[in-house]
C-alpha cells in the first residue's frame, strides 16, 4: 500500500453524492496540485463564484491530462452527466446545443471532477439568451510594450473613469492569464448588437483620447505596440472567464475580483493570486464584488451621455 493516503472517491454536498474519479491525479504537476485539491478549492469559493455562474449556460475548458496536456472546450453536455445536473437547450446554426448550467456547489464540484479547470459562462442568462446582463472589456498587454502590465493598469483606470462618467458602475478583475477585465452589469433591456456597439464606441472614444497608447485595431500588425481595447466578447454565444476560476497556467492562477483601490498596488499582476492563496484572501477580506448586483444599470442613459461626448 502506498505511503500516500488515498483520497476518498465520493463526497457528499448537501443532499447530493458526487463520485470522484482519479482524485489523486496531478493537474498541475509543477506544484503537485491534484484534482482533489482543485475540487476543494471550488468548494471553498462556491458561494461568491456561483453568483456569477447561476442561471447561465457555460463552456467547460477541460484538461483530462492536466494543464500541460491536451485540452478542449466542451459545450454540449455528454450523455453520462447525471440527471440532477441542470441543462439548457441553446440554439445554434443548424441545430441545438444542450449546455450545462452551474447553479450549485455539487454541480461545480462535478465539473471540476471532469477536469474542467476553467468554467466560461455566457454573458446572458438562460431564460433570455439574446439579452446580455454583463458587458466585458478585456485588457491584455501588448507583446511589444516594455511596460507590460503597467500599461494595463493605466488603461483600466482610464476606462473605469470613462465608464463611471457615463453613469455606469464598472467592476475590476484580474484574469489569471495576461491582463484585466472590466465588467459592467446591465439590466437585461438590450440585445447583444446594441451592447457590443456601445462597448465599441466607448473603446473608440478612449482610443481617440490616447491614440499614442491605446487602439481598437484588431490586427496585431497595425497596433504598433499600443494596448488593444478588446470588446469582441460582447456578442451572442461568446463567453468570459468566471470570477474565481482557476486558469490553466503555471501555479494555477485565479481570476480574482478586485476593489478599485487595489489597482494602485505595485505588486498587482494577472497571476497575483492562485488556487492556494486565494482562499486566504477571501477569508481575510471577503468578496471584493459583494453587493455588485446593486450596480446594474441601463445602457439608455449611458448612450445619451456618450452621444454628448462624441
C-alpha positions in Angstrom: 0.0 0.0 0.0 1.3 3.4 -0.9 2.6 5.6 1.9 0.5 8.4 0.5 -3.1 8.2 1.8 -5.6 7.7 -1.0 -8.2 10.4 -1.4 -11.8 9.3 -0.9 -13.7 8.7 -4.1 -17.1 10.1 -3.2 -18.1 13.3 -1.3 -21.5 14.5 -0.1 -22.6 18.0 -0.8 -26.0 18.8 0.6 -28.3 16.0 -0.5 -26.0 15.1 -3.4 -23.3 12.4 -3.6 -20.6 13.3 -6.1 -18.4 10.4 -7.3 -14.8 11.3 -7.8 -12.6 9.7 -10.5 -8.8 9.8 -10.1 -8.8 12.4 -7.3 -5.1 12.0 -6.8 -4.2 12.8 -10.4 -1.9 15.8 -10.6 -3.5 18.5 -12.8 -0.7 21.0 -12.0 2.3 18.7 -11.7 4.8 21.5 -11.1 3.1 22.2 -7.8 1.7 18.8 -7.0 -1.9 20.2 -7.3 -4.3 17.3 -7.7 -7.8 17.1 -8.9 -8.9 16.7 -5.3 -7.2 20.0 -4.5 -9.0 21.7 -7.4 -12.3 20.3 -6.2 -11.5 21.5 -2.6 -10.7 25.0 -3.9 -14.0 25.2 -5.9 -15.9 24.1 -2.8 -14.2 26.9 -0.8 -15.1 29.7 -3.3 -18.5 28.3 -4.3 -20.6 30.9 -2.5 -19.2 34.1 -4.3 -18.5 32.2 -7.5 -21.9 30.8 -8.0 -23.5 34.2 -8.1 -21.7 34.7 -11.5 -22.5 31.2 -12.8 -26.1 30.6 -11.8 -28.8 30.6 -14.5 -26.4 30.9 -17.4 -25.0 28.4 -19.9 -21.3 27.7 -19.6 -18.5 26.2 -21.6 -16.2 23.8 -19.9 -12.5 24.2 -20.5 -11.3 20.6 -19.8 -7.8 19.2 -19.2 -8.1 15.5 -18.7 -4.2 15.1 -18.6 -3.5 18.2 -16.6 -2.9 21.8 -17.7 0.2 20.7 -19.7 -1.7 18.2 -21.7 -4.3 18.4 -24.5 -7.4 20.4 -23.7 -10.7 21.1 -25.3 -13.7 23.5 -24.9 -16.7 21.4 -24.2 -20.1 22.9 -25.0 -22.5 20.0 -25.4 -23.3 18.1 -22.2 -22.3 14.4 -22.5 -24.9 11.6 -22.1 -23.2 10.4 -18.9 -23.7 13.5 -16.9 -26.2 12.8 -14.0 -29.8 13.9 -14.5 -29.6 16.3 -11.5 -27.2 18.5 -13.5 -29.3 21.3 -14.9 -29.0 21.8 -18.6 -30.5 24.3 -21.1 -31.1 24.0 -24.9 -29.2 26.7 -26.8 -30.0 27.4 -30.4 -27.1 27.3 -32.9 -26.8 27.4 -36.6 -28.3 24.2 -37.9 -29.4 22.8 -34.6 -29.3 23.0 -30.8 -26.7 22.5 -28.1 -27.5 21.2 -24.7 -25.3 23.2 -22.3 -24.7 22.9 -18.6 -25.9 25.5 -16.1 -24.0 25.6 -12.8 -26.5 26.6 -10.1 -25.0 24.8 -7.0 -21.8 23.6 -5.3 -22.5 20.0 -6.3 -22.5 20.9 -10.0 -19.3 23.0 -9.6 -17.6 20.0 -7.9 -18.9 17.6 -10.6 -17.4 19.8 -13.3 -14.1 20.0 -11.5 -14.1 16.2 -11.3 -14.4 16.3 -15.1 -11.1 18.2 -15.2 -12.9 21.4 -16.0 -10.2 23.6 -14.8 -11.9 26.8 -16.0 -15.6 27.4 -16.5 -16.6 30.1 -19.0 -20.2 31.4 -18.5 -22.3 33.2 -21.1 -22.9 36.9 -20.8 -26.6 36.4 -20.9 -28.9 34.3 -18.7 -30.6 31.1 -19.8 -34.1 32.5 -19.7 -33.2 35.3 -22.1 -30.2 34.2 -24.2 -30.4 37.3 -26.5 -30.2 39.8 -23.7 -26.8 40.2 -22.1 -26.7 41.3 -18.4 -22.9 41.9 -18.5 -20.6 43.9 -20.6 -16.9 42.9 -20.7 -13.8 44.9 -21.7 -10.6 42.7 -22.0 -7.3 44.5 -21.4 -4.1 42.5 -22.2 -0.6 43.9 -22.5 0.9 44.3 -26.0 3.8 41.9 -26.7 5.8 44.9 -27.8 5.1 47.1 -24.8 8.1 47.1 -22.4 5.9 48.5 -19.6 3.7 45.4 -19.9 1.2 45.3 -17.0 1.8 48.9 -16.0 0.1 49.9 -19.3 -2.8 47.5 -18.5 -3.2 49.2 -15.1 -3.2 52.7 -16.5 -5.6 51.7 -19.3 -8.0 50.1 -16.7 -8.0 53.3 -14.7 -8.8 55.4 -17.8 -11.5 53.1 -19.0 -13.0 52.8 -15.5 -13.2 56.6 -15.2 -14.9 56.9 -18.6 -17.5 54.3 -17.8 -18.2 56.0 -14.5 -18.5 59.3 -16.3 -21.2 57.6 -18.4 -23.1 56.7 -15.3 -22.1 53.0 -15.2 -20.6 51.1 -12.2 -17.6 49.0 -13.7 -16.0 46.2 -11.7 -12.4 45.1 -12.0 -10.8 41.6 -12.1 -7.5 40.0 -12.8 -8.0 37.4 -15.5 -5.4 34.9 -14.1 -4.0 34.9 -17.6 -2.4 38.1 -19.0 -4.4 41.1 -18.1 -7.5 42.6 -16.5 -11.2 42.5 -17.2 -13.6 45.4 -16.6 -17.2 44.2 -16.1 -20.4 46.2 -16.3 -23.7 44.8 -15.1 -26.7 45.6 -17.3 -30.4 45.5 -16.7 -31.2 43.0 -19.5 -33.1 45.5 -21.5 -30.9 45.5 -24.5 -29.7 43.0 -27.1 -26.2 41.9 -28.0 -25.8 44.1 -31.1 -26.7 47.2 -29.0 -24.4 46.2 -26.2 -21.5 45.4 -28.4 -21.9 48.6 -30.4 -21.9 50.6 -27.2 -18.8 48.9 -25.9 -17.0 49.6 -29.2 -18.0 53.2 -29.2 -16.6 53.6 -25.6 -13.4 51.9 -26.7 -13.1 54.1 -29.8 -13.6 57.3 -27.8 -10.9 56.2 -25.2 -8.5 55.2 -28.0 -9.0 58.6 -29.7 -8.2 60.4 -26.5 -5.0 58.4 -26.0 -4.1 57.4 -29.6 -0.4 57.0 -28.7 -1.1 54.3 -26.1 -4.5 52.7 -27.0 -6.1 51.2 -30.1 -9.2 49.4 -31.2 -7.4 47.9 -34.2 -8.0 44.1 -34.2 -4.9 43.3 -36.4 -1.8 42.9 -34.3 0.5 44.2 -37.1 -1.4 47.5 -37.1 -1.3 48.2 -33.4 2.3 49.5 -33.2 2.8 48.5 -29.6 -0.4 50.1 -28.4 -2.8 48.3 -26.0 -5.8 46.8 -27.7 -9.2 47.7 -26.1 -10.9 44.3 -26.8 -14.7 44.4 -26.9 -15.1 41.3 -29.1 -16.6 39.1 -26.3 -19.8 41.2 -26.3 -21.6 39.1 -28.8 -24.2 36.2 -28.8 -22.7 32.9 -27.7 -19.4 34.4 -26.5 -18.2 33.7 -23.0 -15.9 35.2 -20.4 -13.8 33.6 -17.7 -15.7 33.3 -14.5 -14.7 35.2 -11.4 -12.7 32.9 -9.1 -12.0 30.5 -11.9 -8.6 28.7 -12.0 -6.6 29.2 -15.1 -4.5 26.5 -16.9 -1.2 28.3 -16.3 1.8 27.5 -14.1 0.9 27.6 -10.4 -2.8 27.6 -11.0 -3.5 31.4 -11.0 -7.1 32.6 -10.3 -9.3 35.2 -12.0 -9.7 37.5 -9.0 -12.3 40.2 -8.4 -10.6 43.5 -7.1 -11.6 46.7 -5.4 -10.6 49.7 -7.4 -8.0 51.0 -5.0 -6.1 47.7 -5.5 -5.2 48.9 -8.9 -2.6 51.2 -7.3 -0.8 48.2 -5.7 2.6 47.9 -7.3 2.6 44.2 -6.7 -0.7 43.7 -8.6 -0.4 41.3 -11.6 -2.6 38.9 -13.5 -1.2 35.9 -11.6 -1.2 37.6 -8.2 -3.5 35.0 -6.6 -3.5 31.3 -7.1 -5.6 28.3 -6.1 -3.6 28.0 -2.9 -3.5 31.7 -1.9 -7.0 33.0 -3.0 -8.9 31.3 -0.1 -6.8 33.2 2.4 -7.6 36.5 0.6 -11.2 35.6 0.7 -11.1 34.7 4.3 -9.3 37.9 5.3 -11.0 40.5 3.1 -14.2 38.8 1.8 -15.6 39.0 -1.7 -14.4 42.2 -3.4 -17.5 42.2 -5.5 -20.0 41.7 -2.7 -23.1 43.8 -3.5 -22.2 44.0 -7.2 -25.8 43.1 -8.2 -26.8 46.6 -7.0 -24.6 48.1 -9.7 -26.9 47.0 -12.6 -27.5 49.9 -15.0 -29.4 50.6 -18.2 -27.4 51.5 -21.3 -30.0 54.1 -22.3 -28.7 56.8 -20.1 -25.1 55.8 -20.8 -25.7 56.0 -24.5 -27.1 59.6 -24.2 -24.1 60.7 -22.2 -21.8 59.0 -24.7 -23.6 60.9 -27.6 -22.8 64.1 -25.8 -19.1 63.3 -25.7 -18.7 62.2 -29.3 
